[in-house]
Amino acid sequence: MSFQDKSLQCSDCGRQFTFSAGEQEFYSSRGLQNEPKRCPQCRRARKAQRSGSGGYGGGYGSGRGGNRGGGRQGRY
């Protein structure tokens, strides 16, 4: 499949950014079907905001120091 650079508009800041042929090839190779909604600057800002606030609400081991055993620390 042949890819060509595309001009897209960022959903956060409204600026135009280029979705390069190389990026499209990368997305396709990973099975990603949707084009990016945010420009690289807004993607970085959003990623930094998520990682600074604890991500998606904690995930595994939240509040347990990584123990996934339901609080059974030290019992063998």
VOZAFI-402501 format. One record per residue: y, z, x of N, C-alpha, C, CB in turn; residue in one letter. Coordinates in nm, 4 decimals. Glycine has a CB too. Example, Ala and Ser with C-alpha at 12.3 -4.5 7.8 and 13.67 -1.06 7.14 Angstrom:
SITE      n.v      n.w      n.u     ca.v     ca.w     ca.u      c.v      c.w      c.u     cb.v     cb.w     cb.u fido
SITE  -0.5690   0.7800   1.3190  -0.4500   0.7800   1.2300  -0.3300   0.7800   1.3200  -0.4473   0.9046   1.1308    a
SITE  -0.2250   0.7080   1.2850  -0.1060   0.7140   1.3670   0.0030   0.7870   1.2900  -0.0598   0.5725   1.4084    s
***
This chain:
SITE      n.v      n.w      n.u     ca.v     ca.w     ca.u      c.v      c.w      c.u     cb.v     cb.w     cb.u fido
SITE  -0.1181   0.0000   0.0844   0.0000   0.0000   0.0000   0.1246   0.0000   0.0891  -0.0003   0.1226  -0.0961    m
SITE   0.2201  -0.0793   0.0548   0.3433  -0.0908   0.1318   0.4528  -0.0048   0.0682   0.3884  -0.2385   0.1410    s
SITE   0.5158   0.0782   0.1501   0.6218   0.1662   0.1009   0.7557   0.1192   0.1541   0.5957   0.3130   0.1419    f
SITE   0.8598   0.1417   0.0738   0.9965   0.1107   0.1145   1.0824   0.2333   0.0887   1.0522  -0.0142   0.0384    q
SITE   1.1857   0.2517   0.1725   1.2771   0.3642   0.1528   1.3355   0.3596   0.0116   1.3906   0.3621   0.2586    d
SITE   1.3492   0.4792  -0.0494   1.4081   0.4906  -0.1834   1.5249   0.5876  -0.1770   1.3023   0.5381  -0.2884    k
SITE   1.6269   0.5592  -0.2552   1.7393   0.6505  -0.2681   1.7178   0.7335  -0.3943   1.8756   0.5732  -0.2730    s
SITE   1.7159   0.8668  -0.3777   1.6948   0.9572  -0.4896   1.8132   1.0517  -0.5020   1.5638   1.0361  -0.4725    l
SITE   1.8280   1.1135  -0.6192   1.9352   1.2097  -0.6409   1.8758   1.3493  -0.6510   2.0162   1.1750  -0.7682    q
SITE   1.9334   1.4427  -0.5766   1.8875   1.5818  -0.5736   1.9166   1.6479  -0.7080   1.9559   1.6604  -0.4580    c
SITE   1.8163   1.7189  -0.7621   1.8339   1.7856  -0.8913   1.9174   1.9127  -0.8789   1.6983   1.8189  -0.9520    s
SITE   1.9335   1.9664  -0.7571   2.0130   2.0878  -0.7384   2.1600   2.0581  -0.7106   1.9559   2.1696  -0.6252    d
SITE   2.1865   1.9783  -0.6072   2.3251   1.9551  -0.5655   2.3814   1.8214  -0.6126   2.3345   1.9624  -0.4160    c
SITE   2.2957   1.7291  -0.6557   2.3415   1.6004  -0.7060   2.3650   1.4945  -0.5998   2.4655   1.6198  -0.7814    g
SITE   2.3476   1.5288  -0.4719   2.3687   1.4315  -0.3647   2.2536   1.3309  -0.3596   2.3831   1.5030  -0.2290    r
SITE   2.2845   1.2130  -0.3091   2.1832   1.1109  -0.2852   2.1132   1.1409  -0.1532   2.2461   0.9685  -0.2837    q
SITE   1.9819   1.1199  -0.1491   1.9077   1.1341  -0.0243   1.8005   1.0270  -0.0202   1.8452   1.2762  -0.0110    f
SITE   1.7541   0.9980   0.1002   1.6553   0.8917   0.1195   1.5150   0.9502   0.1254   1.6852   0.8120   0.2479    t
SITE   1.4274   0.8960   0.0433   1.2845   0.9271   0.0468   1.2234   0.8130   0.1263   1.2196   0.9413  -0.1002    f
SITE   1.2047   0.8378   0.2568   1.1669   0.7305   0.3486   1.0249   0.6795   0.3238   1.1794   0.7786   0.4916    s
SITE   0.9986   0.5614   0.3735   0.8653   0.5017   0.3620   0.7614   0.5916   0.4278   0.8626   0.3610   0.4259    a
SITE   0.7972   0.6524   0.5413   0.7062   0.7436   0.6104   0.6741   0.8672   0.5275   0.7656   0.7855   0.7431    g
SITE   0.7769   0.9226   0.4620   0.7552   1.0385   0.3749   0.6674   1.0008   0.2557   0.8900   1.0952   0.3259    e
SITE   0.6913   0.8824   0.2003   0.6102   0.8365   0.0873   0.4644   0.8210   0.1280   0.6640   0.7036   0.0328    q
SITE   0.4421   0.7689   0.2486   0.3060   0.7533   0.2986   0.2401   0.8906   0.3169   0.3060   0.6749   0.4322    e
SITE   0.3164   0.9876   0.3698   0.2662   1.1236   0.3868   0.2289   1.1841   0.2515   0.3711   1.2114   0.4577    f
SITE   0.3182   1.1731   0.1529   0.2911   1.2266   0.0193   0.1648   1.1637  -0.0378   0.4107   1.2015  -0.0751    y
SITE   0.1530   1.0318  -0.0239   0.0376   0.9596  -0.0771  -0.0915   1.0045  -0.0090   0.0566   0.8084  -0.0597    s
SITE  -0.0877   1.0253   0.1226  -0.2075   1.0653   0.1965  -0.2544   1.2048   0.1565  -0.1809   1.0607   0.3465    s
SITE  -0.1639   1.2866   0.1049  -0.1982   1.4224   0.0618  -0.2303   1.4282  -0.0881  -0.0831   1.5184   0.0940    r
SITE  -0.2253   1.3136  -0.1545  -0.2558   1.3095  -0.2969  -0.1410   1.3541  -0.3856  -0.3742   1.3941  -0.3247    g
SITE  -0.0205   1.3646  -0.3292   0.0959   1.4056  -0.4071   0.1489   1.2843  -0.4831   0.2065   1.4669  -0.3154    l
SITE   0.1668   1.2988  -0.6116   0.2051   1.1850  -0.6942   0.3519   1.1861  -0.7339   0.1207   1.1816  -0.8171    q
SITE   0.4166   1.3023  -0.7292   0.5564   1.3122  -0.7707   0.6498   1.2982  -0.6506   0.5818   1.4459  -0.8424    n
SITE   0.7618   1.2343  -0.6750   0.8645   1.2230  -0.5720   0.9371   1.3570  -0.5608   0.9648   1.1073  -0.6045    e
SITE   0.9954   1.3862  -0.4459   1.0697   1.5121  -0.4332   1.1909   1.5139  -0.5260   1.1146   1.5335  -0.2876    p
SITE   1.2224   1.6313  -0.5799   1.3384   1.6459  -0.6684   1.4609   1.6921  -0.5931   1.3077   1.7434  -0.7802    k
SITE   1.4390   1.7532  -0.4758   1.5493   1.8123  -0.4010   1.5658   1.7449  -0.2652   1.5268   1.9625  -0.3828    r
SITE   1.6901   1.7408  -0.2182   1.7183   1.6877  -0.0852   1.6637   1.7858   0.0188   1.8719   1.6638  -0.0651    c
SITE   1.6475   1.7426   0.1438   1.5930   1.8326   0.2467   1.6707   1.9637   0.2611   1.5910   1.7616   0.3797    p
SITE   1.8034   1.9603   0.2503   1.8831   2.0825   0.2636   1.8529   2.1799   0.1504   2.0327   2.0489   0.2656    q
SITE   1.8443   2.1300   0.0277   1.8157   2.2177  -0.0866   1.6712   2.2669  -0.0838   1.8435   2.1442  -0.2186    c
SITE   1.5798   2.1839  -0.0320   1.4402   2.2284  -0.0169   1.4319   2.3451   0.0811   1.3502   2.1117   0.0316    r
SITE   1.5026   2.3326   0.1950   1.5031   2.4413   0.2936   1.5638   2.5685   0.2352   1.5808   2.3992   0.4192    r
SITE   1.6764   2.5522   0.1636   1.7428   2.6681   0.1042   1.6520   2.7355   0.0012   1.8759   2.6261   0.0388    a
SITE   1.5837   2.6576  -0.0791   1.4942   2.7136  -0.1816   1.3748   2.7836  -0.1167   1.4448   2.6023  -0.2774    r
SITE   1.3205   2.7229  -0.0127   1.2079   2.7833   0.0578   1.2492   2.9161   0.1207   1.1540   2.6875   0.1655    k
SITE   1.3674   2.9202   0.1823   1.4166   3.0434   0.2436   1.4406   3.1506   0.1377   1.5458   3.0165   0.3222    a
SITE   1.4906   3.1099   0.0242   1.5157   3.2042  -0.0849   1.3843   3.2633  -0.1356   1.5912   3.1348  -0.2003    q
SITE   1.2832   3.1796  -0.1506   1.1523   3.2270  -0.1983   1.0869   3.3201  -0.0987   1.0599   3.1095  -0.2263    r
SITE   1.0898   3.2844   0.0297   1.0226   3.3672   0.1301   1.0965   3.4992   0.1503   1.0120   3.2917   0.2637    s
SITE   1.2247   3.5007   0.1307   1.3014   3.6239   0.1458   1.2861   3.7186   0.0291   1.4454   3.5919   0.1641    g
SITE   1.2474   3.6674  -0.0863   1.2361   3.7520  -0.2048   1.0921   3.7886  -0.2359   1.2975   3.6829  -0.3238    s
SITE   0.9995   3.7599  -0.1469   0.8605   3.7969  -0.1696   0.7773   3.6862  -0.2279   0.8538   3.9140  -0.2586    g
SITE   0.8281   3.5654  -0.2316   0.7488   3.4512  -0.2771   0.7272   3.4491  -0.4264   0.6166   3.4508  -0.2089    g
SITE   0.6035   3.4342  -0.4674   0.5698   3.4163  -0.6077   0.5278   3.5463  -0.6756   0.4599   3.3148  -0.6207    y
SITE   0.5832   3.6575  -0.6359   0.5524   3.7819  -0.7033   0.4464   3.8651  -0.6336   0.5091   3.7536  -0.8411    g
SITE   0.4213   3.8394  -0.5085   0.3314   3.9257  -0.4348   0.1995   3.8631  -0.3993   0.3068   4.0466  -0.5113    g
SITE   0.1238   3.8170  -0.4960  -0.0062   3.7589  -0.4676  -0.1089   3.8639  -0.4314   0.0051   3.6587  -0.3568    g
SITE  -0.2075   3.8269  -0.3539  -0.3145   3.9183  -0.3141  -0.2604   4.0330  -0.2317  -0.4220   3.8441  -0.2357    y
SITE  -0.3115   4.1495  -0.2558  -0.2784   4.2646  -0.1740  -0.1392   4.3193  -0.1935  -0.2957   4.2302  -0.0343    g
SITE  -0.0706   4.2806  -0.2972   0.0653   4.3252  -0.3177   0.0701   4.4770  -0.3344   0.1260   4.2557  -0.4393    s
SITE   0.1396   4.5424  -0.2421   0.1542   4.6858  -0.2493   0.0350   4.7624  -0.1938   0.1773   4.7255  -0.3895    g
SITE  -0.0621   4.6927  -0.1373  -0.1819   4.7592  -0.0870  -0.2036   4.7328   0.0622  -0.3038   4.7136  -0.1659    r
SITE  -0.1078   4.6777   0.1268  -0.1230   4.6502   0.2694  -0.2295   4.5471   0.2994  -0.1548   4.7762   0.3420    g
SITE  -0.2538   4.4550   0.2076  -0.3509   4.3491   0.2300  -0.4913   4.3825   0.1845  -0.3539   4.3149   0.3728    g
SITE  -0.5160   4.5028   0.1333  -0.6488   4.5409   0.0857  -0.6744   4.4781  -0.0507  -0.6627   4.6949   0.0781    n
SITE  -0.7767   4.3963  -0.0604  -0.8083   4.3298  -0.1870  -0.9164   4.4049  -0.2654  -0.8536   4.1862  -0.1608    r
SITE  -0.9565   4.5191  -0.2180  -1.0689   4.5913  -0.2772  -1.0315   4.6855  -0.3904  -1.1379   4.6686  -0.1721    g
SITE  -0.9124   4.6763  -0.4442  -0.8771   4.7600  -0.5570  -0.8542   4.9059  -0.5209  -0.9830   4.7510  -0.6594    g
SITE  -0.8091   4.9333  -0.3992  -0.7766   5.0689  -0.3618  -0.8956   5.1484  -0.3082  -0.7189   5.1389  -0.4786    g
SITE  -0.9983   5.0828  -0.2637  -1.1186   5.1508  -0.2138  -1.1170   5.1649  -0.0619  -1.2440   5.0749  -0.2570    r
SITE  -1.0016   5.1856  -0.0073  -0.9885   5.1959   0.1369  -1.0657   5.3153   0.1917  -0.8422   5.2062   0.1754    q
SITE  -1.1396   5.2948   0.3002  -1.2057   5.4036   0.3672  -1.3410   5.4427   0.3106  -1.1191   5.5189   0.3651    g
SITE  -1.3833   5.3869   0.2008  -1.5139   5.4199   0.1423  -1.6180   5.3205   0.1890  -1.5069   5.4213  -0.0117    r
SITE  -1.7247   5.3695   0.2528  -1.8295   5.2801   0.3004  -1.9597   5.3139   0.2376  -1.8420   5.2855   0.4498    y
***
